[in-house]
Amino acid sequence: MGQQDEQGIDRRTLLARGGAVAAGALGATVASVAAAAPALAAGLGFTPMTPYRSYDSRNDPAGKIRSGQFFGLQLISDENGNPKVPVEAQAVTFNLTVTQTETVGYLGLVPGNTPPPFTVSNINWVASGVDLANGGTTAIALDPDSGSGSVRVYCNGAPTAGTHLIIDVTGYFSA
């Protein structure tokens, strides 16, 4: 059994079960560990998986996403529609890549039922021709039409901002 804090909670067990909290959080209070890992605090377990490509705009006839645009995606299947994440998953971890950026902009993923305006970003770029990647976690919303976990992807920034984006799913949280 690991070391317990003043509330009798073993933080190392929390970290081992959740898998999403940075090791540096061991010295933190239970409240900050919970704040850093809402899925863990909600009693969800993390399942890592071999990453798979869920979306690549370079293969999409619509092309780049532009400033002011947003669209929905489901992330529980790969690009070919093969199921990868169970439908009961409530959040996914991902690697988000932007490539062939245009001017200054940012991109974000939010649960599919989140109404605009969107006020957070997962990745920011400051010039044209930039290739960047960043990891993240997002809740997914149940899509009533397909029954799958959906997110909204949005782009913002300078009026002419645009980018190709690639989303690789790396794991999921479920009860």
C-alpha positions as CSV (number, residue, x, y, z in Angstrom):
1,M,0.0,0.0,0.0
2,G,1.3,3.5,-0.8
3,Q,1.6,6.5,1.3
4,Q,-1.7,8.0,2.4
5,D,-2.4,11.7,2.8
6,E,-4.2,13.4,5.6
7,Q,-7.5,12.3,4.1
8,G,-6.5,8.6,3.9
9,I,-6.2,8.7,0.1
10,D,-3.3,6.8,-1.5
11,R,-2.2,9.2,-4.3
12,R,0.0,6.6,-6.0
13,T,-2.9,4.2,-6.3
14,L,-4.9,7.1,-7.8
15,L,-2.1,7.7,-10.3
16,A,-1.7,4.1,-11.2
17,R,-5.4,3.6,-11.8
18,G,-5.9,6.8,-13.7
19,G,-2.9,6.8,-15.9
20,A,-3.5,10.4,-16.9
21,V,-2.0,12.4,-14.0
22,A,1.6,13.5,-14.3
23,A,4.0,11.8,-11.9
24,G,4.9,15.3,-10.6
25,A,1.4,15.5,-9.0
26,L,2.5,13.0,-6.3
27,G,3.5,15.9,-4.1
28,A,0.2,17.7,-4.7
29,T,-2.9,17.7,-2.6
30,V,-5.7,15.4,-3.4
31,A,-7.7,18.4,-4.6
32,S,-5.1,19.3,-7.2
33,V,-4.7,15.7,-8.3
34,A,-8.5,15.6,-8.9
35,A,-8.4,19.0,-10.7
36,A,-5.7,17.7,-13.0
37,A,-7.6,14.5,-13.8
38,P,-11.4,15.1,-13.9
39,A,-11.9,11.7,-15.5
40,L,-10.1,10.0,-12.7
41,A,-12.0,12.1,-10.1
42,A,-15.3,10.9,-11.8
43,G,-14.3,7.3,-11.2
44,L,-13.3,6.6,-14.8
45,G,-10.4,4.2,-15.7
46,F,-7.9,4.9,-18.4
47,T,-7.2,2.4,-21.1
48,P,-4.1,3.2,-23.2
49,M,-4.0,1.8,-26.8
50,T,-1.9,1.6,-29.9
51,P,-2.5,5.0,-31.5
52,Y,-4.7,5.0,-34.5
53,R,-5.4,7.8,-37.1
54,S,-9.0,9.0,-36.6
55,Y,-8.9,11.9,-38.9
56,D,-6.5,13.5,-41.5
57,S,-7.8,16.6,-43.4
58,R,-5.2,15.9,-46.1
59,N,-7.4,12.9,-47.1
60,D,-10.7,14.9,-46.8
61,P,-12.1,16.6,-50.0
62,A,-13.1,19.6,-47.8
63,G,-9.3,20.2,-47.3
64,K,-8.0,22.6,-44.7
65,I,-10.0,24.0,-41.8
66,R,-10.2,27.8,-41.9
67,S,-10.6,30.5,-39.3
68,G,-14.2,30.6,-38.0
69,Q,-15.0,27.1,-39.1
70,F,-16.0,24.2,-36.9
71,F,-17.2,20.7,-37.7
72,G,-18.1,17.5,-35.9
73,L,-16.1,14.3,-35.9
74,Q,-16.5,11.0,-34.1
75,L,-13.2,9.7,-32.7
76,I,-14.0,6.2,-31.6
77,S,-13.3,4.8,-35.1
78,D,-10.3,5.0,-37.4
79,E,-10.4,6.9,-40.7
80,N,-12.0,3.9,-42.4
81,G,-14.8,3.7,-39.9
82,N,-13.4,0.7,-38.1
83,P,-14.5,0.8,-34.4
84,K,-11.6,1.2,-32.0
85,V,-12.9,2.6,-28.8
86,P,-16.0,1.2,-27.0
87,V,-19.1,3.3,-27.3
88,E,-19.3,3.6,-23.5
89,A,-16.1,5.6,-23.5
90,Q,-16.6,9.1,-22.0
91,A,-13.3,10.8,-23.0
92,V,-10.4,10.1,-25.3
93,T,-6.7,11.1,-25.3
94,F,-5.3,12.2,-28.6
95,N,-2.3,13.6,-30.4
96,L,-3.3,16.6,-32.5
97,T,-1.0,17.7,-35.4
98,V,-1.3,20.8,-37.5
99,T,0.6,21.0,-40.8
100,Q,0.8,23.5,-43.7
101,T,-0.5,26.3,-41.5
102,E,-1.4,29.6,-42.9
103,T,-0.7,32.9,-40.9
104,V,-1.5,33.0,-37.1
105,G,-4.2,30.7,-35.6
106,Y,-5.3,28.1,-33.2
107,L,-7.3,24.9,-33.2
108,G,-9.3,23.2,-30.5
109,L,-11.4,20.1,-29.8
110,V,-14.4,20.2,-27.5
111,P,-17.2,17.7,-26.8
112,G,-19.6,17.4,-29.7
113,N,-22.5,18.9,-27.8
114,T,-20.6,22.1,-26.9
115,P,-22.2,25.2,-28.4
116,P,-20.1,28.0,-29.9
117,P,-18.4,30.2,-29.0
118,F,-15.3,28.1,-28.2
119,T,-12.9,29.7,-25.8
120,V,-10.1,27.1,-25.5
121,S,-7.3,25.9,-27.8
122,N,-5.3,22.7,-28.0
123,I,-2.6,24.0,-30.3
124,N,-1.5,27.4,-31.5
125,W,0.7,28.4,-34.4
126,V,2.4,31.8,-35.1
127,A,3.4,31.6,-38.8
128,S,2.7,30.0,-42.1
129,G,4.3,26.7,-43.0
130,V,4.5,25.4,-39.4
131,D,4.1,21.7,-38.4
132,L,3.3,21.2,-34.7
133,A,1.9,18.4,-32.5
134,N,0.3,18.4,-29.1
135,G,-1.3,15.8,-26.9
136,G,-4.6,16.3,-25.1
137,T,-7.7,14.8,-23.5
138,T,-11.3,15.7,-24.3
139,A,-14.7,14.4,-23.2
140,I,-16.7,13.0,-26.1
141,A,-20.5,13.4,-26.5
142,L,-22.9,10.7,-27.5
143,D,-24.0,11.4,-31.1
144,P,-27.7,10.5,-31.2
145,D,-27.6,9.7,-34.9
146,S,-24.5,7.4,-35.0
147,G,-24.4,6.4,-31.3
148,S,-20.7,7.2,-31.3
149,G,-18.5,9.6,-29.4
150,S,-18.3,13.0,-31.1
151,V,-16.2,16.1,-30.8
152,R,-16.2,19.5,-32.5
153,V,-13.1,20.8,-34.1
154,Y,-12.7,24.5,-34.6
155,C,-10.2,26.9,-36.0
156,N,-9.7,30.5,-35.2
157,G,-7.1,33.3,-35.4
158,A,-6.3,35.7,-38.1
159,P,-9.1,36.0,-40.8
160,T,-7.0,34.0,-43.2
161,A,-5.8,31.3,-40.7
162,G,-6.1,27.8,-41.9
163,T,-4.4,24.4,-41.5
164,H,-4.5,20.8,-42.2
165,L,-5.0,18.7,-39.1
166,I,-4.4,15.1,-38.1
167,I,-5.9,13.4,-35.0
168,D,-4.5,10.2,-33.6
169,V,-6.4,8.7,-30.7
170,T,-4.1,7.2,-28.0
171,G,-6.5,5.9,-25.3
172,Y,-9.8,6.4,-23.6
173,F,-11.6,6.8,-20.3
174,S,-14.6,4.7,-19.3
175,A,-16.4,3.5,-16.2
